[in-house]
Amino acid sequence: MQKLKNNIISLRALEPEDLEFLFSTENDNTFWEVSGTQTPFSKYILKQYLENAQQDIFEAKQLRLVIVDVLKNENIGLIDLFDFNPQHQRAGIGILILKKYQNKGFASEALKLFINYAFTELNLHQIYANIPSNNTNSKVLFEKFDFKKIGIKKDWIKSNGQFKDVHLYQLININ
């Protein structure tokens, strides 16, 4: 599907072969703050998840795609659509780029492709993102694509014994 690929990255469905990638990514506790994860995932649980990952977005109400560096053919991250609500034509979006691939433009390319897909193929009217107040890189990324900060969730997440605010960003499709 050309809509999910350009000359830099591609976004593809999860495959059974992604077990090791998913295991290492999901169990990297540096990402747990934003994902809400509190305990490690077993390979057994992730294998079951992968077996059910092909469920239709209208059933699962979510979509997770692997971000692949096209030139190196390496998995570099994940992009998620969650809280998919076809009635109100909205969903949340989250993106994770592995540390060694950050600040190289991959997140921007993935977000650009995914926004287009969400609005044209999934017919969404709006997408939103929850971004911890201290995550400057994510705020800059989403603002680059005209996401607007519409609110603050006070003391929304607890990390290292401290409560942190989360900024709610929204992009409405005006076309």
PyMOL commands that place a pseudoatom at each C-alpha (Angstrom):
pseudoatom trace, name=CA, resn=MET, resi=1, chain=A, elem=C, hetatm=0, pos=[0.000, 0.000, 0.000]
pseudoatom trace, name=CA, resn=GLN, resi=2, chain=A, elem=C, hetatm=0, pos=[1.728, 3.161, -1.241]
pseudoatom trace, name=CA, resn=LYS, resi=3, chain=A, elem=C, hetatm=0, pos=[-0.044, 5.409, 1.276]
pseudoatom trace, name=CA, resn=LEU, resi=4, chain=A, elem=C, hetatm=0, pos=[2.016, 3.856, 4.070]
pseudoatom trace, name=CA, resn=LYS, resi=5, chain=A, elem=C, hetatm=0, pos=[5.404, 4.087, 2.396]
pseudoatom trace, name=CA, resn=ASN, resi=6, chain=A, elem=C, hetatm=0, pos=[7.793, 6.680, 1.059]
pseudoatom trace, name=CA, resn=ASN, resi=7, chain=A, elem=C, hetatm=0, pos=[11.491, 6.601, 0.151]
pseudoatom trace, name=CA, resn=ILE, resi=8, chain=A, elem=C, hetatm=0, pos=[12.529, 6.903, 3.828]
pseudoatom trace, name=CA, resn=ILE, resi=9, chain=A, elem=C, hetatm=0, pos=[10.175, 4.730, 5.873]
pseudoatom trace, name=CA, resn=SER, resi=10, chain=A, elem=C, hetatm=0, pos=[7.325, 2.306, 5.558]
pseudoatom trace, name=CA, resn=LEU, resi=11, chain=A, elem=C, hetatm=0, pos=[4.566, 1.486, 7.992]
pseudoatom trace, name=CA, resn=ARG, resi=12, chain=A, elem=C, hetatm=0, pos=[3.545, -2.143, 8.013]
pseudoatom trace, name=CA, resn=ALA, resi=13, chain=A, elem=C, hetatm=0, pos=[1.363, -4.523, 9.956]
pseudoatom trace, name=CA, resn=LEU, resi=14, chain=A, elem=C, hetatm=0, pos=[2.816, -6.615, 12.756]
pseudoatom trace, name=CA, resn=GLU, resi=15, chain=A, elem=C, hetatm=0, pos=[4.026, -10.054, 11.715]
pseudoatom trace, name=CA, resn=PRO, resi=16, chain=A, elem=C, hetatm=0, pos=[4.821, -13.182, 13.771]
pseudoatom trace, name=CA, resn=GLU, resi=17, chain=A, elem=C, hetatm=0, pos=[8.505, -12.507, 13.004]
pseudoatom trace, name=CA, resn=ASP, resi=18, chain=A, elem=C, hetatm=0, pos=[8.255, -9.290, 15.039]
pseudoatom trace, name=CA, resn=LEU, resi=19, chain=A, elem=C, hetatm=0, pos=[8.177, -11.170, 18.349]
pseudoatom trace, name=CA, resn=GLU, resi=20, chain=A, elem=C, hetatm=0, pos=[11.788, -10.330, 19.346]
pseudoatom trace, name=CA, resn=PHE, resi=21, chain=A, elem=C, hetatm=0, pos=[11.417, -6.701, 18.254]
pseudoatom trace, name=CA, resn=LEU, resi=22, chain=A, elem=C, hetatm=0, pos=[8.162, -6.322, 20.177]
pseudoatom trace, name=CA, resn=PHE, resi=23, chain=A, elem=C, hetatm=0, pos=[9.627, -8.117, 23.215]
pseudoatom trace, name=CA, resn=SER, resi=24, chain=A, elem=C, hetatm=0, pos=[12.628, -5.794, 23.437]
pseudoatom trace, name=CA, resn=THR, resi=25, chain=A, elem=C, hetatm=0, pos=[10.583, -2.657, 22.713]
pseudoatom trace, name=CA, resn=GLU, resi=26, chain=A, elem=C, hetatm=0, pos=[7.685, -3.361, 25.077]
pseudoatom trace, name=CA, resn=ASN, resi=27, chain=A, elem=C, hetatm=0, pos=[10.063, -4.367, 27.862]
pseudoatom trace, name=CA, resn=ASP, resi=28, chain=A, elem=C, hetatm=0, pos=[12.218, -1.237, 27.582]
pseudoatom trace, name=CA, resn=ASN, resi=29, chain=A, elem=C, hetatm=0, pos=[11.112, 0.478, 30.781]
pseudoatom trace, name=CA, resn=THR, resi=30, chain=A, elem=C, hetatm=0, pos=[12.229, 3.892, 29.510]
pseudoatom trace, name=CA, resn=PHE, resi=31, chain=A, elem=C, hetatm=0, pos=[9.032, 3.848, 27.393]
pseudoatom trace, name=CA, resn=TRP, resi=32, chain=A, elem=C, hetatm=0, pos=[6.722, 2.693, 30.177]
pseudoatom trace, name=CA, resn=GLU, resi=33, chain=A, elem=C, hetatm=0, pos=[5.875, 6.169, 31.419]
pseudoatom trace, name=CA, resn=VAL, resi=34, chain=A, elem=C, hetatm=0, pos=[3.868, 7.029, 28.302]
pseudoatom trace, name=CA, resn=SER, resi=35, chain=A, elem=C, hetatm=0, pos=[2.505, 3.558, 27.621]
pseudoatom trace, name=CA, resn=GLY, resi=36, chain=A, elem=C, hetatm=0, pos=[1.163, 2.959, 31.116]
pseudoatom trace, name=CA, resn=THR, resi=37, chain=A, elem=C, hetatm=0, pos=[3.055, -0.321, 31.335]
pseudoatom trace, name=CA, resn=GLN, resi=38, chain=A, elem=C, hetatm=0, pos=[3.952, -1.412, 34.864]
pseudoatom trace, name=CA, resn=THR, resi=39, chain=A, elem=C, hetatm=0, pos=[5.342, -4.917, 34.436]
pseudoatom trace, name=CA, resn=PRO, resi=40, chain=A, elem=C, hetatm=0, pos=[7.349, -6.686, 31.736]
pseudoatom trace, name=CA, resn=PHE, resi=41, chain=A, elem=C, hetatm=0, pos=[5.584, -8.666, 29.019]
pseudoatom trace, name=CA, resn=SER, resi=42, chain=A, elem=C, hetatm=0, pos=[6.372, -12.338, 28.512]
pseudoatom trace, name=CA, resn=LYS, resi=43, chain=A, elem=C, hetatm=0, pos=[7.110, -13.707, 25.059]
pseudoatom trace, name=CA, resn=TYR, resi=44, chain=A, elem=C, hetatm=0, pos=[4.069, -15.946, 25.468]
pseudoatom trace, name=CA, resn=ILE, resi=45, chain=A, elem=C, hetatm=0, pos=[1.735, -12.963, 25.976]
pseudoatom trace, name=CA, resn=LEU, resi=46, chain=A, elem=C, hetatm=0, pos=[3.309, -11.065, 23.080]
pseudoatom trace, name=CA, resn=LYS, resi=47, chain=A, elem=C, hetatm=0, pos=[3.045, -14.107, 20.829]
pseudoatom trace, name=CA, resn=GLN, resi=48, chain=A, elem=C, hetatm=0, pos=[-0.687, -14.276, 21.600]
pseudoatom trace, name=CA, resn=TYR, resi=49, chain=A, elem=C, hetatm=0, pos=[-0.957, -10.552, 20.897]
pseudoatom trace, name=CA, resn=LEU, resi=50, chain=A, elem=C, hetatm=0, pos=[0.749, -11.006, 17.524]
pseudoatom trace, name=CA, resn=GLU, resi=51, chain=A, elem=C, hetatm=0, pos=[-1.596, -13.858, 16.647]
pseudoatom trace, name=CA, resn=ASN, resi=52, chain=A, elem=C, hetatm=0, pos=[-4.558, -11.519, 17.204]
pseudoatom trace, name=CA, resn=ALA, resi=53, chain=A, elem=C, hetatm=0, pos=[-2.929, -8.385, 15.751]
pseudoatom trace, name=CA, resn=GLN, resi=54, chain=A, elem=C, hetatm=0, pos=[-4.536, -8.951, 12.358]
pseudoatom trace, name=CA, resn=GLN, resi=55, chain=A, elem=C, hetatm=0, pos=[-7.962, -8.194, 13.816]
pseudoatom trace, name=CA, resn=ASP, resi=56, chain=A, elem=C, hetatm=0, pos=[-9.831, -5.532, 11.861]
pseudoatom trace, name=CA, resn=ILE, resi=57, chain=A, elem=C, hetatm=0, pos=[-9.513, -1.978, 13.217]
pseudoatom trace, name=CA, resn=PHE, resi=58, chain=A, elem=C, hetatm=0, pos=[-13.298, -1.738, 13.435]
pseudoatom trace, name=CA, resn=GLU, resi=59, chain=A, elem=C, hetatm=0, pos=[-13.307, -4.741, 15.802]
pseudoatom trace, name=CA, resn=ALA, resi=60, chain=A, elem=C, hetatm=0, pos=[-10.125, -4.055, 17.759]
pseudoatom trace, name=CA, resn=LYS, resi=61, chain=A, elem=C, hetatm=0, pos=[-10.597, -0.251, 17.941]
pseudoatom trace, name=CA, resn=GLN, resi=62, chain=A, elem=C, hetatm=0, pos=[-6.843, 0.058, 17.534]
pseudoatom trace, name=CA, resn=LEU, resi=63, chain=A, elem=C, hetatm=0, pos=[-4.101, -0.343, 14.956]
pseudoatom trace, name=CA, resn=ARG, resi=64, chain=A, elem=C, hetatm=0, pos=[-0.389, -0.847, 15.586]
pseudoatom trace, name=CA, resn=LEU, resi=65, chain=A, elem=C, hetatm=0, pos=[2.106, -0.599, 12.759]
pseudoatom trace, name=CA, resn=VAL, resi=66, chain=A, elem=C, hetatm=0, pos=[5.860, -1.155, 12.662]
pseudoatom trace, name=CA, resn=ILE, resi=67, chain=A, elem=C, hetatm=0, pos=[7.964, 1.741, 11.395]
pseudoatom trace, name=CA, resn=VAL, resi=68, chain=A, elem=C, hetatm=0, pos=[10.678, 0.426, 9.080]
pseudoatom trace, name=CA, resn=ASP, resi=69, chain=A, elem=C, hetatm=0, pos=[13.757, 2.264, 7.797]
pseudoatom trace, name=CA, resn=VAL, resi=70, chain=A, elem=C, hetatm=0, pos=[13.429, 1.522, 4.060]
pseudoatom trace, name=CA, resn=LEU, resi=71, chain=A, elem=C, hetatm=0, pos=[17.129, 1.961, 3.252]
pseudoatom trace, name=CA, resn=LYS, resi=72, chain=A, elem=C, hetatm=0, pos=[18.387, -0.384, 5.988]
pseudoatom trace, name=CA, resn=ASN, resi=73, chain=A, elem=C, hetatm=0, pos=[15.263, -2.556, 6.175]
pseudoatom trace, name=CA, resn=GLU, resi=74, chain=A, elem=C, hetatm=0, pos=[15.330, -2.239, 9.981]
pseudoatom trace, name=CA, resn=ASN, resi=75, chain=A, elem=C, hetatm=0, pos=[12.459, -1.923, 12.432]
pseudoatom trace, name=CA, resn=ILE, resi=76, chain=A, elem=C, hetatm=0, pos=[12.911, 1.447, 14.103]
pseudoatom trace, name=CA, resn=GLY, resi=77, chain=A, elem=C, hetatm=0, pos=[9.686, 1.987, 16.015]
pseudoatom trace, name=CA, resn=LEU, resi=78, chain=A, elem=C, hetatm=0, pos=[5.935, 1.642, 16.336]
pseudoatom trace, name=CA, resn=ILE, resi=79, chain=A, elem=C, hetatm=0, pos=[2.988, 3.881, 15.595]
pseudoatom trace, name=CA, resn=ASP, resi=80, chain=A, elem=C, hetatm=0, pos=[-0.412, 3.281, 17.144]
pseudoatom trace, name=CA, resn=LEU, resi=81, chain=A, elem=C, hetatm=0, pos=[-3.953, 4.361, 16.568]
pseudoatom trace, name=CA, resn=PHE, resi=82, chain=A, elem=C, hetatm=0, pos=[-6.046, 3.735, 19.681]
pseudoatom trace, name=CA, resn=ASP, resi=83, chain=A, elem=C, hetatm=0, pos=[-9.490, 4.579, 21.038]
pseudoatom trace, name=CA, resn=PHE, resi=84, chain=A, elem=C, hetatm=0, pos=[-10.717, 4.358, 17.446]
pseudoatom trace, name=CA, resn=ASN, resi=85, chain=A, elem=C, hetatm=0, pos=[-14.284, 5.615, 17.329]
pseudoatom trace, name=CA, resn=PRO, resi=86, chain=A, elem=C, hetatm=0, pos=[-15.785, 5.364, 13.824]
pseudoatom trace, name=CA, resn=GLN, resi=87, chain=A, elem=C, hetatm=0, pos=[-19.086, 6.907, 14.906]
pseudoatom trace, name=CA, resn=HIS, resi=88, chain=A, elem=C, hetatm=0, pos=[-17.429, 10.149, 15.976]
pseudoatom trace, name=CA, resn=GLN, resi=89, chain=A, elem=C, hetatm=0, pos=[-14.562, 9.722, 13.474]
pseudoatom trace, name=CA, resn=ARG, resi=90, chain=A, elem=C, hetatm=0, pos=[-11.761, 10.168, 15.980]
pseudoatom trace, name=CA, resn=ALA, resi=91, chain=A, elem=C, hetatm=0, pos=[-8.832, 8.267, 17.455]
pseudoatom trace, name=CA, resn=GLY, resi=92, chain=A, elem=C, hetatm=0, pos=[-5.740, 8.735, 19.569]
pseudoatom trace, name=CA, resn=ILE, resi=93, chain=A, elem=C, hetatm=0, pos=[-2.258, 8.413, 18.129]
pseudoatom trace, name=CA, resn=GLY, resi=94, chain=A, elem=C, hetatm=0, pos=[1.033, 7.410, 19.687]
pseudoatom trace, name=CA, resn=ILE, resi=95, chain=A, elem=C, hetatm=0, pos=[4.497, 7.021, 18.235]
pseudoatom trace, name=CA, resn=LEU, resi=96, chain=A, elem=C, hetatm=0, pos=[7.627, 5.376, 19.580]
pseudoatom trace, name=CA, resn=ILE, resi=97, chain=A, elem=C, hetatm=0, pos=[11.030, 5.571, 17.913]
pseudoatom trace, name=CA, resn=LEU, resi=98, chain=A, elem=C, hetatm=0, pos=[13.885, 3.506, 19.343]
pseudoatom trace, name=CA, resn=LYS, resi=99, chain=A, elem=C, hetatm=0, pos=[16.545, 5.678, 20.968]
pseudoatom trace, name=CA, resn=LYS, resi=100, chain=A, elem=C, hetatm=0, pos=[19.280, 5.114, 18.379]
pseudoatom trace, name=CA, resn=TYR, resi=101, chain=A, elem=C, hetatm=0, pos=[16.952, 6.268, 15.585]
pseudoatom trace, name=CA, resn=GLN, resi=102, chain=A, elem=C, hetatm=0, pos=[15.604, 9.384, 17.304]
pseudoatom trace, name=CA, resn=ASN, resi=103, chain=A, elem=C, hetatm=0, pos=[16.302, 12.884, 15.966]
pseudoatom trace, name=CA, resn=LYS, resi=104, chain=A, elem=C, hetatm=0, pos=[16.841, 11.610, 12.423]
pseudoatom trace, name=CA, resn=GLY, resi=105, chain=A, elem=C, hetatm=0, pos=[13.476, 12.620, 10.947]
pseudoatom trace, name=CA, resn=PHE, resi=106, chain=A, elem=C, hetatm=0, pos=[11.892, 9.158, 11.104]
pseudoatom trace, name=CA, resn=ALA, resi=107, chain=A, elem=C, hetatm=0, pos=[9.126, 10.176, 13.518]
pseudoatom trace, name=CA, resn=SER, resi=108, chain=A, elem=C, hetatm=0, pos=[8.196, 13.084, 11.283]
pseudoatom trace, name=CA, resn=GLU, resi=109, chain=A, elem=C, hetatm=0, pos=[7.995, 10.861, 8.204]
pseudoatom trace, name=CA, resn=ALA, resi=110, chain=A, elem=C, hetatm=0, pos=[5.935, 8.244, 10.036]
pseudoatom trace, name=CA, resn=LEU, resi=111, chain=A, elem=C, hetatm=0, pos=[3.538, 10.809, 11.462]
pseudoatom trace, name=CA, resn=LYS, resi=112, chain=A, elem=C, hetatm=0, pos=[3.070, 12.455, 8.058]
pseudoatom trace, name=CA, resn=LEU, resi=113, chain=A, elem=C, hetatm=0, pos=[2.158, 9.117, 6.444]
pseudoatom trace, name=CA, resn=PHE, resi=114, chain=A, elem=C, hetatm=0, pos=[-0.083, 8.076, 9.317]
pseudoatom trace, name=CA, resn=ILE, resi=115, chain=A, elem=C, hetatm=0, pos=[-2.017, 11.354, 9.444]
pseudoatom trace, name=CA, resn=ASN, resi=116, chain=A, elem=C, hetatm=0, pos=[-2.738, 11.076, 5.734]
pseudoatom trace, name=CA, resn=TYR, resi=117, chain=A, elem=C, hetatm=0, pos=[-3.842, 7.460, 6.167]
pseudoatom trace, name=CA, resn=ALA, resi=118, chain=A, elem=C, hetatm=0, pos=[-6.083, 8.304, 9.135]
pseudoatom trace, name=CA, resn=PHE, resi=119, chain=A, elem=C, hetatm=0, pos=[-7.848, 11.117, 7.305]
pseudoatom trace, name=CA, resn=THR, resi=120, chain=A, elem=C, hetatm=0, pos=[-8.096, 9.612, 3.808]
pseudoatom trace, name=CA, resn=GLU, resi=121, chain=A, elem=C, hetatm=0, pos=[-8.443, 5.858, 4.364]
pseudoatom trace, name=CA, resn=LEU, resi=122, chain=A, elem=C, hetatm=0, pos=[-10.042, 5.694, 7.818]
pseudoatom trace, name=CA, resn=ASN, resi=123, chain=A, elem=C, hetatm=0, pos=[-12.138, 8.802, 7.197]
pseudoatom trace, name=CA, resn=LEU, resi=124, chain=A, elem=C, hetatm=0, pos=[-11.298, 10.289, 10.585]
pseudoatom trace, name=CA, resn=HIS, resi=125, chain=A, elem=C, hetatm=0, pos=[-12.313, 13.836, 11.404]
pseudoatom trace, name=CA, resn=GLN, resi=126, chain=A, elem=C, hetatm=0, pos=[-9.803, 14.234, 14.218]
pseudoatom trace, name=CA, resn=ILE, resi=127, chain=A, elem=C, hetatm=0, pos=[-6.859, 12.601, 15.916]
pseudoatom trace, name=CA, resn=TYR, resi=128, chain=A, elem=C, hetatm=0, pos=[-5.377, 13.414, 19.300]
pseudoatom trace, name=CA, resn=ALA, resi=129, chain=A, elem=C, hetatm=0, pos=[-2.196, 12.773, 21.234]
pseudoatom trace, name=CA, resn=ASN, resi=130, chain=A, elem=C, hetatm=0, pos=[-1.422, 12.727, 24.955]
pseudoatom trace, name=CA, resn=ILE, resi=131, chain=A, elem=C, hetatm=0, pos=[2.080, 14.098, 25.512]
pseudoatom trace, name=CA, resn=PRO, resi=132, chain=A, elem=C, hetatm=0, pos=[3.832, 14.374, 28.894]
pseudoatom trace, name=CA, resn=SER, resi=133, chain=A, elem=C, hetatm=0, pos=[4.593, 18.017, 29.629]
pseudoatom trace, name=CA, resn=ASN, resi=134, chain=A, elem=C, hetatm=0, pos=[8.351, 17.367, 29.760]
pseudoatom trace, name=CA, resn=ASN, resi=135, chain=A, elem=C, hetatm=0, pos=[8.486, 15.624, 26.351]
pseudoatom trace, name=CA, resn=THR, resi=136, chain=A, elem=C, hetatm=0, pos=[9.610, 18.614, 24.300]
pseudoatom trace, name=CA, resn=ASN, resi=137, chain=A, elem=C, hetatm=0, pos=[10.591, 16.556, 21.243]
pseudoatom trace, name=CA, resn=SER, resi=138, chain=A, elem=C, hetatm=0, pos=[7.097, 15.075, 20.928]
pseudoatom trace, name=CA, resn=LYS, resi=139, chain=A, elem=C, hetatm=0, pos=[5.420, 18.447, 21.390]
pseudoatom trace, name=CA, resn=VAL, resi=140, chain=A, elem=C, hetatm=0, pos=[7.597, 19.952, 18.638]
pseudoatom trace, name=CA, resn=LEU, resi=141, chain=A, elem=C, hetatm=0, pos=[6.877, 16.970, 16.374]
pseudoatom trace, name=CA, resn=PHE, resi=142, chain=A, elem=C, hetatm=0, pos=[3.098, 17.156, 16.724]
pseudoatom trace, name=CA, resn=GLU, resi=143, chain=A, elem=C, hetatm=0, pos=[3.041, 20.963, 16.488]
pseudoatom trace, name=CA, resn=LYS, resi=144, chain=A, elem=C, hetatm=0, pos=[4.966, 20.666, 13.202]
pseudoatom trace, name=CA, resn=PHE, resi=145, chain=A, elem=C, hetatm=0, pos=[1.871, 18.924, 11.812]
pseudoatom trace, name=CA, resn=ASP, resi=146, chain=A, elem=C, hetatm=0, pos=[-0.520, 21.584, 13.170]
pseudoatom trace, name=CA, resn=PHE, resi=147, chain=A, elem=C, hetatm=0, pos=[-1.676, 19.676, 16.238]
pseudoatom trace, name=CA, resn=LYS, resi=148, chain=A, elem=C, hetatm=0, pos=[-2.955, 22.238, 18.733]
pseudoatom trace, name=CA, resn=LYS, resi=149, chain=A, elem=C, hetatm=0, pos=[-2.593, 21.977, 22.489]
pseudoatom trace, name=CA, resn=ILE, resi=150, chain=A, elem=C, hetatm=0, pos=[-6.174, 22.057, 23.728]
pseudoatom trace, name=CA, resn=GLY, resi=151, chain=A, elem=C, hetatm=0, pos=[-5.750, 21.203, 27.367]
pseudoatom trace, name=CA, resn=ILE, resi=152, chain=A, elem=C, hetatm=0, pos=[-3.668, 19.953, 30.234]
pseudoatom trace, name=CA, resn=LYS, resi=153, chain=A, elem=C, hetatm=0, pos=[-4.415, 16.850, 32.271]
pseudoatom trace, name=CA, resn=LYS, resi=154, chain=A, elem=C, hetatm=0, pos=[-3.045, 17.811, 35.685]
pseudoatom trace, name=CA, resn=ASP, resi=155, chain=A, elem=C, hetatm=0, pos=[-0.988, 15.219, 37.593]
pseudoatom trace, name=CA, resn=TRP, resi=156, chain=A, elem=C, hetatm=0, pos=[-2.065, 12.654, 34.978]
pseudoatom trace, name=CA, resn=ILE, resi=157, chain=A, elem=C, hetatm=0, pos=[0.854, 10.224, 35.167]
pseudoatom trace, name=CA, resn=LYS, resi=158, chain=A, elem=C, hetatm=0, pos=[3.116, 9.204, 38.012]
pseudoatom trace, name=CA, resn=SER, resi=159, chain=A, elem=C, hetatm=0, pos=[6.746, 8.604, 37.207]
pseudoatom trace, name=CA, resn=ASN, resi=160, chain=A, elem=C, hetatm=0, pos=[9.594, 8.058, 39.651]
pseudoatom trace, name=CA, resn=GLY, resi=161, chain=A, elem=C, hetatm=0, pos=[7.345, 9.059, 42.535]
pseudoatom trace, name=CA, resn=GLN, resi=162, chain=A, elem=C, hetatm=0, pos=[6.366, 12.361, 40.905]
pseudoatom trace, name=CA, resn=PHE, resi=163, chain=A, elem=C, hetatm=0, pos=[3.090, 13.311, 39.236]
pseudoatom trace, name=CA, resn=LYS, resi=164, chain=A, elem=C, hetatm=0, pos=[3.376, 14.887, 35.795]
pseudoatom trace, name=CA, resn=ASP, resi=165, chain=A, elem=C, hetatm=0, pos=[0.981, 16.837, 33.652]
pseudoatom trace, name=CA, resn=VAL, resi=166, chain=A, elem=C, hetatm=0, pos=[0.034, 15.554, 30.214]
pseudoatom trace, name=CA, resn=HIS, resi=167, chain=A, elem=C, hetatm=0, pos=[-0.760, 17.925, 27.372]
pseudoatom trace, name=CA, resn=LEU, resi=168, chain=A, elem=C, hetatm=0, pos=[-3.653, 16.998, 25.097]
pseudoatom trace, name=CA, resn=TYR, resi=169, chain=A, elem=C, hetatm=0, pos=[-3.019, 17.791, 21.436]
pseudoatom trace, name=CA, resn=GLN, resi=170, chain=A, elem=C, hetatm=0, pos=[-5.653, 17.619, 18.703]
pseudoatom trace, name=CA, resn=LEU, resi=171, chain=A, elem=C, hetatm=0, pos=[-5.650, 17.784, 14.918]
pseudoatom trace, name=CA, resn=ILE, resi=172, chain=A, elem=C, hetatm=0, pos=[-8.957, 18.319, 13.148]
pseudoatom trace, name=CA, resn=ASN, resi=173, chain=A, elem=C, hetatm=0, pos=[-9.253, 17.516, 9.460]
pseudoatom trace, name=CA, resn=ILE, resi=174, chain=A, elem=C, hetatm=0, pos=[-10.734, 20.599, 7.792]
pseudoatom trace, name=CA, resn=ASN, resi=175, chain=A, elem=C, hetatm=0, pos=[-10.852, 19.140, 4.267]
for i in range(1, 175): cmd.bond("trace and resi %d" % i, "trace and resi %d" % (i + 1))
show_as sticks, trace
zoom trace
